[in-house]
Amino acid sequence: MTQTFSGRKAMGAIGSPVFLVTSAHEGERGIMTANMVAGISLKPPLVSVSLSNHSQTSKLAGAGGEFALNIIPASLMELAKKVGRSSGNKLDKFEEFAIETIPGEVTSCPLVKDAVTALECKIESATDIGLHTLYVARVTAYHDLNPGTPLYLFHGRYFAIGEELGTFL
């Protein structure tokens, strides 16, 4: 039986790690929380991310042609909430929330020092899809920063991934 649903309900059913997306351009930097991220190709390594057109991070990513995806551990859940609930158009989130960063190696994007993994990405295409822009980007650098497992979001609830059940191969 078909149910009445909202876009938030439907997208919430697609669980994913929580990402802090960072960007920088002409001395400005941005950071936002995102979970609409997907790996779309292994060769070449491509990802897609959907970012709000109203966000400073998306504007900087589009202008600079690059962004970084920082996959964060469960210990950064409160930070993810703070970053997601505030606007970079109104404050410097890095300073406001004392976010420690390290410089990207191949992009100008800051990397979140406490992330589990960070991916530096160069935008290959950008498509306006209404309230968001869908970016397809090539992963140009991969960084294992800290051991751990990612924070996970499913139907608006956060989870820490636990027991390893096996491997893909």
Contacts in CASP RR format, 6 or more apart in sequence:
PFRMAT RR
TARGET T0000
AUTHOR 0000-0000-0000
METHOD contacts of the structure
MODEL  1
MTQTFSGRKAMGAIGSPVFLVTSAHEGERGIMTANMVAGISLKPPLVSVS
LSNHSQTSKLAGAGGEFALNIIPASLMELAKKVGRSSGNKLDKFEEFAIE
TIPGEVTSCPLVKDAVTALECKIESATDIGLHTLYVARVTAYHDLNPGTP
LYLFHGRYFAIGEELGTFL
9 155 0 8 1.000
11 36 0 8 1.000
12 153 0 8 1.000
12 154 0 8 1.000
12 155 0 8 1.000
12 156 0 8 1.000
13 154 0 8 1.000
13 155 0 8 1.000
15 35 0 8 1.000
15 152 0 8 1.000
15 153 0 8 1.000
15 154 0 8 1.000
15 155 0 8 1.000
16 35 0 8 1.000
16 36 0 8 1.000
16 37 0 8 1.000
16 152 0 8 1.000
16 153 0 8 1.000
17 35 0 8 1.000
17 37 0 8 1.000
17 71 0 8 1.000
17 72 0 8 1.000
17 150 0 8 1.000
17 151 0 8 1.000
17 152 0 8 1.000
17 153 0 8 1.000
18 33 0 8 1.000
18 34 0 8 1.000
18 35 0 8 1.000
18 71 0 8 1.000
18 72 0 8 1.000
18 77 0 8 1.000
18 80 0 8 1.000
18 150 0 8 1.000
18 151 0 8 1.000
18 152 0 8 1.000
18 153 0 8 1.000
18 158 0 8 1.000
19 33 0 8 1.000
19 34 0 8 1.000
19 35 0 8 1.000
19 37 0 8 1.000
19 49 0 8 1.000
19 69 0 8 1.000
19 70 0 8 1.000
19 71 0 8 1.000
19 72 0 8 1.000
20 31 0 8 1.000
20 32 0 8 1.000
20 33 0 8 1.000
20 34 0 8 1.000
20 70 0 8 1.000
20 72 0 8 1.000
20 76 0 8 1.000
20 79 0 8 1.000
20 80 0 8 1.000
20 83 0 8 1.000
20 112 0 8 1.000
20 115 0 8 1.000
21 31 0 8 1.000
21 32 0 8 1.000
21 33 0 8 1.000
21 34 0 8 1.000
21 49 0 8 1.000
21 51 0 8 1.000
21 57 0 8 1.000
21 61 0 8 1.000
21 67 0 8 1.000
21 68 0 8 1.000
21 69 0 8 1.000
21 70 0 8 1.000
22 29 0 8 1.000
22 30 0 8 1.000
22 31 0 8 1.000
22 57 0 8 1.000
22 67 0 8 1.000
22 68 0 8 1.000
22 70 0 8 1.000
22 101 0 8 1.000
22 109 0 8 1.000
22 110 0 8 1.000
22 111 0 8 1.000
22 112 0 8 1.000
23 29 0 8 1.000
23 30 0 8 1.000
23 31 0 8 1.000
23 57 0 8 1.000
23 58 0 8 1.000
23 60 0 8 1.000
23 61 0 8 1.000
23 62 0 8 1.000
23 64 0 8 1.000
23 66 0 8 1.000
23 67 0 8 1.000
23 68 0 8 1.000
23 109 0 8 1.000
24 30 0 8 1.000
24 60 0 8 1.000
24 64 0 8 1.000
24 107 0 8 1.000
24 108 0 8 1.000
24 109 0 8 1.000
24 110 0 8 1.000
25 60 0 8 1.000
25 61 0 8 1.000
25 62 0 8 1.000
25 63 0 8 1.000
25 64 0 8 1.000
25 65 0 8 1.000
25 108 0 8 1.000
26 63 0 8 1.000
28 56 0 8 1.000
28 60 0 8 1.000
29 60 0 8 1.000
29 92 0 8 1.000
29 94 0 8 1.000
29 109 0 8 1.000
29 110 0 8 1.000
30 56 0 8 1.000
30 57 0 8 1.000
30 60 0 8 1.000
30 88 0 8 1.000
30 93 0 8 1.000
30 94 0 8 1.000
31 57 0 8 1.000
31 83 0 8 1.000
31 88 0 8 1.000
31 93 0 8 1.000
31 94 0 8 1.000
31 99 0 8 1.000
31 110 0 8 1.000
31 112 0 8 1.000
32 51 0 8 1.000
32 52 0 8 1.000
32 55 0 8 1.000
32 56 0 8 1.000
32 57 0 8 1.000
32 58 0 8 1.000
32 83 0 8 1.000
32 84 0 8 1.000
32 88 0 8 1.000
33 80 0 8 1.000
33 81 0 8 1.000
33 83 0 8 1.000
33 84 0 8 1.000
34 49 0 8 1.000
34 50 0 8 1.000
34 51 0 8 1.000
35 153 0 8 1.000
36 49 0 8 1.000
36 50 0 8 1.000
36 132 0 8 1.000
37 47 0 8 1.000
37 48 0 8 1.000
37 49 0 8 1.000
37 50 0 8 1.000
37 69 0 8 1.000
38 47 0 8 1.000
38 48 0 8 1.000
38 49 0 8 1.000
39 46 0 8 1.000
39 47 0 8 1.000
39 48 0 8 1.000
40 46 0 8 1.000
40 47 0 8 1.000
40 48 0 8 1.000
40 136 0 8 1.000
44 138 0 8 1.000
45 138 0 8 1.000
45 139 0 8 1.000
46 124 0 8 1.000
46 136 0 8 1.000
46 137 0 8 1.000
46 138 0 8 1.000
46 139 0 8 1.000
47 69 0 8 1.000
47 119 0 8 1.000
47 121 0 8 1.000
47 136 0 8 1.000
47 137 0 8 1.000
47 139 0 8 1.000
48 134 0 8 1.000
48 135 0 8 1.000
48 136 0 8 1.000
48 137 0 8 1.000
49 67 0 8 1.000
49 69 0 8 1.000
49 134 0 8 1.000
49 135 0 8 1.000
49 137 0 8 1.000
50 129 0 8 1.000
50 132 0 8 1.000
50 133 0 8 1.000
50 134 0 8 1.000
50 135 0 8 1.000
51 57 0 8 1.000
51 58 0 8 1.000
51 61 0 8 1.000
51 132 0 8 1.000
51 133 0 8 1.000
51 135 0 8 1.000
52 58 0 8 1.000
52 131 0 8 1.000
52 132 0 8 1.000
53 128 0 8 1.000
53 130 0 8 1.000
53 131 0 8 1.000
53 132 0 8 1.000
53 133 0 8 1.000
54 89 0 8 1.000
54 131 0 8 1.000
55 87 0 8 1.000
55 88 0 8 1.000
55 89 0 8 1.000
56 87 0 8 1.000
56 88 0 8 1.000
56 89 0 8 1.000
57 67 0 8 1.000
57 88 0 8 1.000
58 132 0 8 1.000
58 133 0 8 1.000
61 67 0 8 1.000
61 123 0 8 1.000
61 135 0 8 1.000
62 123 0 8 1.000
62 126 0 8 1.000
62 133 0 8 1.000
62 135 0 8 1.000
64 108 0 8 1.000
64 123 0 8 1.000
65 122 0 8 1.000
65 123 0 8 1.000
66 107 0 8 1.000
66 108 0 8 1.000
66 109 0 8 1.000
66 120 0 8 1.000
66 121 0 8 1.000
66 122 0 8 1.000
66 123 0 8 1.000
66 137 0 8 1.000
67 107 0 8 1.000
67 109 0 8 1.000
67 121 0 8 1.000
67 123 0 8 1.000
67 135 0 8 1.000
67 137 0 8 1.000
68 104 0 8 1.000
68 107 0 8 1.000
68 109 0 8 1.000
68 110 0 8 1.000
68 111 0 8 1.000
68 118 0 8 1.000
68 119 0 8 1.000
68 120 0 8 1.000
68 121 0 8 1.000
69 118 0 8 1.000
69 119 0 8 1.000
69 121 0 8 1.000
70 111 0 8 1.000
70 112 0 8 1.000
70 115 0 8 1.000
70 117 0 8 1.000
70 118 0 8 1.000
71 115 0 8 1.000
71 116 0 8 1.000
71 117 0 8 1.000
71 118 0 8 1.000
71 119 0 8 1.000
71 150 0 8 1.000
72 79 0 8 1.000
72 80 0 8 1.000
72 112 0 8 1.000
72 114 0 8 1.000
72 115 0 8 1.000
72 116 0 8 1.000
72 150 0 8 1.000
72 151 0 8 1.000
73 114 0 8 1.000
73 115 0 8 1.000
73 116 0 8 1.000
73 146 0 8 1.000
73 148 0 8 1.000
73 149 0 8 1.000
73 150 0 8 1.000
73 151 0 8 1.000
74 149 0 8 1.000
74 150 0 8 1.000
74 151 0 8 1.000
74 158 0 8 1.000
74 160 0 8 1.000
75 114 0 8 1.000
76 112 0 8 1.000
76 114 0 8 1.000
76 115 0 8 1.000
76 151 0 8 1.000
77 151 0 8 1.000
77 158 0 8 1.000
79 97 0 8 1.000
79 99 0 8 1.000
80 151 0 8 1.000
80 158 0 8 1.000
82 93 0 8 1.000
82 97 0 8 1.000
83 93 0 8 1.000
83 97 0 8 1.000
83 99 0 8 1.000
86 93 0 8 1.000
86 96 0 8 1.000
93 99 0 8 1.000
94 101 0 8 1.000
94 110 0 8 1.000
99 112 0 8 1.000
100 112 0 8 1.000
100 113 0 8 1.000
100 114 0 8 1.000
101 110 0 8 1.000
101 111 0 8 1.000
101 112 0 8 1.000
101 113 0 8 1.000
102 110 0 8 1.000
102 111 0 8 1.000
102 113 0 8 1.000
103 110 0 8 1.000
103 111 0 8 1.000
104 110 0 8 1.000
104 111 0 8 1.000
104 118 0 8 1.000
104 120 0 8 1.000
104 141 0 8 1.000
105 120 0 8 1.000
105 141 0 8 1.000
105 143 0 8 1.000
106 120 0 8 1.000
106 140 0 8 1.000
106 141 0 8 1.000
107 120 0 8 1.000
107 121 0 8 1.000
107 122 0 8 1.000
107 140 0 8 1.000
107 141 0 8 1.000
109 120 0 8 1.000
111 118 0 8 1.000
111 120 0 8 1.000
111 143 0 8 1.000
111 145 0 8 1.000
112 118 0 8 1.000
112 145 0 8 1.000
113 145 0 8 1.000
114 145 0 8 1.000
114 146 0 8 1.000
115 145 0 8 1.000
115 146 0 8 1.000
116 144 0 8 1.000
116 145 0 8 1.000
116 146 0 8 1.000
116 147 0 8 1.000
116 148 0 8 1.000
116 149 0 8 1.000
116 150 0 8 1.000
117 142 0 8 1.000
117 143 0 8 1.000
117 144 0 8 1.000
117 145 0 8 1.000
117 150 0 8 1.000
118 142 0 8 1.000
118 143 0 8 1.000
118 145 0 8 1.000
119 139 0 8 1.000
119 141 0 8 1.000
119 142 0 8 1.000
119 143 0 8 1.000
120 139 0 8 1.000
120 140 0 8 1.000
120 141 0 8 1.000
120 142 0 8 1.000
120 143 0 8 1.000
121 137 0 8 1.000
121 138 0 8 1.000
121 139 0 8 1.000
121 140 0 8 1.000
122 137 0 8 1.000
122 138 0 8 1.000
122 140 0 8 1.000
123 135 0 8 1.000
123 136 0 8 1.000
123 137 0 8 1.000
124 136 0 8 1.000
124 137 0 8 1.000
124 138 0 8 1.000
125 135 0 8 1.000
125 136 0 8 1.000
126 133 0 8 1.000
126 134 0 8 1.000
126 135 0 8 1.000
126 136 0 8 1.000
127 133 0 8 1.000
127 134 0 8 1.000
149 160 0 8 1.000
149 161 0 8 1.000
149 162 0 8 1.000
150 161 0 8 1.000
151 158 0 8 1.000
151 159 0 8 1.000
151 160 0 8 1.000
152 158 0 8 1.000
152 159 0 8 1.000
152 160 0 8 1.000
152 161 0 8 1.000
153 159 0 8 1.000
END
